[in-house]
Amino acid sequence: MNSSDFTQNTIEAAVRLGLLLLLATWCFKIITPFIVPVMWGVIIAVAIYPLFLKLKSAMGNKNKLAAIVYTLITLALLITPTVMISNSIIDSSSIISERYEAGTLEVPPPNDSVKEWPLIGEKAHAVWSQASDNLEATLKKYEAETKKVGKAIVSGAAGAAGTILQFVLSIIISGILVANASSAYDVTVKVFTRLTSAESGLSFANLSRDTIRSVAQGVLGVAMIQAVLSALGMMVMDVPAWGLWTLAVMVVAIAQIPPIVILGFVSAYVFSVAETTPAVIFLVYCIVVSSSDAFLKPLFLGRGMKIPMLVILLGAIGGMVMSGIIGLFVGAIVLALGYELFMAWLDKTETVS
């Protein structure tokens, strides 16, 4: 091949690669708004598929009908608690606003045990006492801080509304995916096969599936159980804005932080307004709920998998730190795949030696 042909081939290859890169970039920008909803749709579909099969069997193996019923039920399960929590927050906010405007809003005095809170006990007791004595003067004194908190709450509410809409779209996508599960599974196996080998492709596809289900049950499932139990306790004790506290409990539980961090403050409030006996019972209940993950996680996380539970948990936590809630699943899958590849390399090394 002479230099002229080499130059021509090089230019032609560069042009083709450039056009392919341009097309890939263009496609990526077009689908960017849908990446997160589609990923959540895949996660929900994979996690829920065993239950979908039972539903499909109960409906005479009618695939499309089962997918429609599944989508409607899942949307109801998402929207119903969302409406209940929203109503709780709105009702509490309305009552507080009406009482404040009428001048009848009172803050109960803090219990002396508040002083014993680590780091913030003394200051929290002082501010709480000021608010109990003269709420209006306290709000004026801390006006800047109050405005910041108000803006954060409004921003958080807007973000939560956007998240709910995103999940509605994700649930609809998951309904489409479970209706076409066989095709989607075949595509996943083909992708992993192209990246590895025929044998490893099937193994890694199944590993990804099992990891998603493990994290859904062991992290999100446990967090939801703790949040629901917390909500029931707060409803019984008539805690104001129990819906907001429930959301906070779920967030910290997903982040692998003990829910007692939130429930401790709620318990302090209950002690300041309720009789000692029910307050003590509620505190014990909160401690039990907070520590329930110690026996719930081993039951759900990593169940039926060869990957150690610690690897899945570290992947979930690390992924969440990097990429938010979606990172729970992505991080766990990536670390599980990395662990499998590493163990396969070790086994191969031992065989060769």
Secondary structure, 3 states (H helix, E strand, C coil): CCHHHHHHHHHHHHHHHHHHHHHHHHHHHHHHHHHHHHHHHHHHHHHHHHHHHHHHHHCCCCHHHHHHHHHHHHHHHHHHHHHHHHHHHHHHHHHHHHHHHHCCCCCCCCCHHHHHCCCCHHHHHHHHHHHHHCHHHHHHHCHHHHHHHHHHHHHHHHHHHHHHHHHHHHHHHHHHHHHCHHHHHHHHHHHHHHHCCHHHHHHHHHHHHHHHHHHHHHHHHHHHHHHHHHHHHHHHCCCCCHHHHHHHHHHHHHCCCCCHHHHHHHHHHHHHHCCHHHHHHHHHHHHHHHHCHHHHHHHHCCCCCCCCHHHHHHHHHHHHHHHCCHHHHHHHHHHHHHHHHHHHHHHHHHHHC
